[in-house]
């Protein structure tokens, strides 16, 4: 299956060590820049629904701003409770000519 990537943000608006919440096709997505590599997770913390894209980035972890749960930005794995039911879906990302593109959120392209 071929994925369709869509532009969602400019790389210049997401400096290394930062995150950003965006809406794309009625889904909340959290974008992260970890040492120049862009990652995308579902924006909703599974604990209480906090916006991960407004969280605190430290290395490759994001801390939910509501209750402090931490997730690995690269894998979506919850650090507090590594049970798969607490992991956050990841989305495929491409950067082309300074523009961040993601594949639309579907069950097929969510990476857990």
LODREN-87231 format. One record per residue (C-alpha): residue in three letters; x, z, y. Coordinates in nm, 2 decimals, always signed. Each point is the difference from the previous one (the first is absolute). Layout:
% LODREN-87231
resn; X; Z; Y
ALA; X; Z; Y
...
//
This chain:
% LODREN-87231
resn; X; Z; Y
UNK; +0.00; +0.00; +0.00
UNK; +0.13; -0.10; +0.34
UNK; -0.03; +0.26; +0.28
UNK; -0.11; -0.09; +0.35
UNK; +0.19; +0.19; +0.26
UNK; -0.14; +0.07; +0.34
UNK; +0.17; +0.10; +0.33
UNK; -0.08; +0.36; +0.10
UNK; +0.27; +0.12; +0.24
UNK; +0.33; -0.08; +0.18
UNK; +0.32; +0.14; -0.15
UNK; +0.11; +0.09; +0.36
UNK; -0.30; +0.24; +0.02
UNK; +0.12; +0.20; -0.31
UNK; +0.35; +0.13; +0.05
UNK; +0.19; +0.15; -0.29
UNK; -0.12; +0.35; -0.09
UNK; -0.35; -0.06; +0.13
UNK; -0.35; -0.06; -0.13
UNK; -0.32; -0.16; +0.13
UNK; -0.37; -0.01; -0.09
UNK; -0.17; -0.34; -0.01
UNK; -0.34; -0.13; -0.11
UNK; +0.00; -0.31; -0.21
UNK; -0.31; -0.15; -0.16
UNK; -0.19; +0.33; +0.02
UNK; +0.29; +0.19; -0.16
UNK; +0.23; +0.26; +0.16
UNK; +0.36; -0.08; -0.06
UNK; +0.31; +0.20; +0.09
UNK; +0.31; -0.20; +0.09
UNK; +0.34; +0.16; -0.03
UNK; +0.35; -0.10; +0.10
UNK; +0.26; +0.16; -0.23
UNK; +0.35; -0.10; +0.10
UNK; -0.12; -0.35; +0.11
UNK; -0.22; -0.06; -0.31
UNK; -0.37; -0.01; +0.05
UNK; -0.25; +0.17; -0.24
UNK; -0.38; +0.02; +0.00
UNK; -0.21; +0.27; -0.15
UNK; -0.37; +0.07; +0.00
UNK; -0.05; +0.20; +0.33
UNK; -0.21; +0.28; -0.16
UNK; +0.15; +0.31; -0.15
UNK; -0.18; +0.07; -0.33
UNK; +0.00; +0.38; +0.07
UNK; -0.23; +0.01; +0.31
UNK; +0.00; -0.35; +0.15
UNK; +0.27; +0.05; +0.26
UNK; +0.15; -0.32; +0.16
UNK; +0.34; -0.05; -0.16
UNK; +0.10; -0.25; +0.27
UNK; -0.02; +0.28; +0.25
UNK; +0.22; +0.22; -0.21
UNK; +0.36; +0.12; +0.02
UNK; +0.27; -0.21; -0.15
UNK; +0.31; +0.16; -0.15
UNK; +0.22; -0.24; -0.20
UNK; -0.22; -0.17; -0.25
UNK; -0.28; +0.26; +0.02
UNK; -0.31; +0.02; +0.22
UNK; -0.17; +0.33; +0.06
UNK; -0.37; -0.01; +0.06
UNK; -0.08; +0.14; +0.35
UNK; -0.30; +0.20; -0.11
UNK; +0.13; +0.22; -0.29
UNK; +0.36; -0.09; -0.06
UNK; -0.02; -0.18; -0.33
UNK; +0.30; -0.23; -0.04
UNK; +0.01; -0.35; -0.16
UNK; +0.28; -0.23; -0.09
UNK; -0.03; -0.29; +0.24
UNK; +0.15; -0.24; -0.25
UNK; -0.21; +0.09; -0.30
UNK; -0.31; +0.19; +0.13
UNK; +0.08; +0.29; -0.24
UNK; -0.13; +0.34; +0.12
UNK; +0.28; +0.26; +0.02
UNK; -0.23; +0.30; -0.03
UNK; -0.18; -0.11; -0.31
UNK; +0.15; -0.31; -0.17
UNK; -0.32; -0.07; -0.20
UNK; -0.09; -0.37; +0.03
UNK; -0.34; +0.10; +0.14
UNK; +0.17; +0.14; +0.31
UNK; +0.22; -0.31; +0.06
UNK; -0.06; -0.23; +0.30
UNK; -0.03; -0.38; -0.06
UNK; +0.28; -0.22; +0.13
UNK; -0.04; -0.35; +0.13
UNK; +0.23; -0.30; -0.01
UNK; +0.18; -0.08; +0.32
UNK; +0.19; -0.29; +0.15
UNK; +0.17; -0.03; +0.33
UNK; +0.02; -0.36; +0.14
UNK; +0.15; -0.08; +0.34
UNK; -0.05; +0.36; +0.12
UNK; -0.36; +0.02; -0.11
UNK; -0.11; +0.25; -0.27
UNK; -0.23; -0.16; -0.26
UNK; -0.19; +0.18; -0.27
UNK; -0.21; -0.12; -0.30
UNK; -0.37; +0.09; +0.03
UNK; -0.09; +0.33; -0.17
UNK; -0.14; -0.09; -0.34
UNK; +0.03; +0.18; -0.33
UNK; +0.23; -0.28; -0.12
UNK; +0.26; +0.05; +0.27
UNK; +0.00; +0.37; +0.03
UNK; +0.32; +0.14; -0.15
UNK; -0.01; +0.34; -0.16
//
